[in-house]
Amino acid sequence: MALFKKRAVGKPGEWYYCLHHRKVEEGPECPAKDRFGPYRTAGEAGRAMETARERNADWETDPRWHDDTPEDPER
């Protein structure tokens, strides 16, 4: 018998997007390593992958994150 039971952590009423099952979940159904969230609504959770793509694109084009560009001497 296991001494400690592994449980998903979260609260009912919080919404998540499960990366493993590719579905929206209310509350903790899957382990944290397999989900995005929490989100306030099921709709926001449903857009999790689109939101991640948008944020990645923003970060990739943000000049503050590129090491190959020369630093601004006036900074």
N, C-alpha and C positions, 0 to 999 in steps of 0.2 A: 504494500500500500504506500502510495506516495505521501510524503510528509506535507508538501506544498502542492496545491493544485494550480496549474497555469490557467489564468483567466484573461480574457480580453479586458482592457481597461477603457472605461468611458461611461457616459451617462445616457439613459434613455432620453429621447428628445434631441439628441445630437445625431447628425447624419454623417455618414462616411461613404466613401467609394472604395469597394474592395477590389484591389488589383488582381487578386487570384481568381475570384469568381466573376469579375467584371460586372458588378451590380451595386446598386445603392442599398445601404443598410441603415436601419435606425438602431442606434445604440451599439454596443460592442458585440459583434458577432464573430469577427475574425481577428487574429493577432495584429498588433499595431504595425508590424513589419510588412503587412500585406494590405494596408489601407491608407488612403488620403483622408484628412479631416481632422477635427470635426468641422462640419458646416452647419449653418443655421437652418437651412431648408433642404428638402430632398432635391429640389431643382438645382441648387448650388452644387450639391454632391454629384448630381448627374452630369454636370459640366466639368468635373474635376480634371479629366484628361485634357480637355480643351483649355482650361485655365492653366494647367501645367505647361502646355505647348506655348501659350501666349507669354507666360513668364520666362520660359527658356529663351524664346526669341528676343525678349527685352534684354535679358542678361547677356546674350551673345552679341548684341549690338551696342551694349553699354561700354563706352570707352574706358571707364574706370576698372573694368575687369580684364583688360587686355594687357598682358605683360610685354608684348612685343612692340608696343608703341612707346616712343620716347616720352619721358615725364616732362611735364610743364615746368620750366625753370621758375616761373612766377608764382608757383604754388607755395 
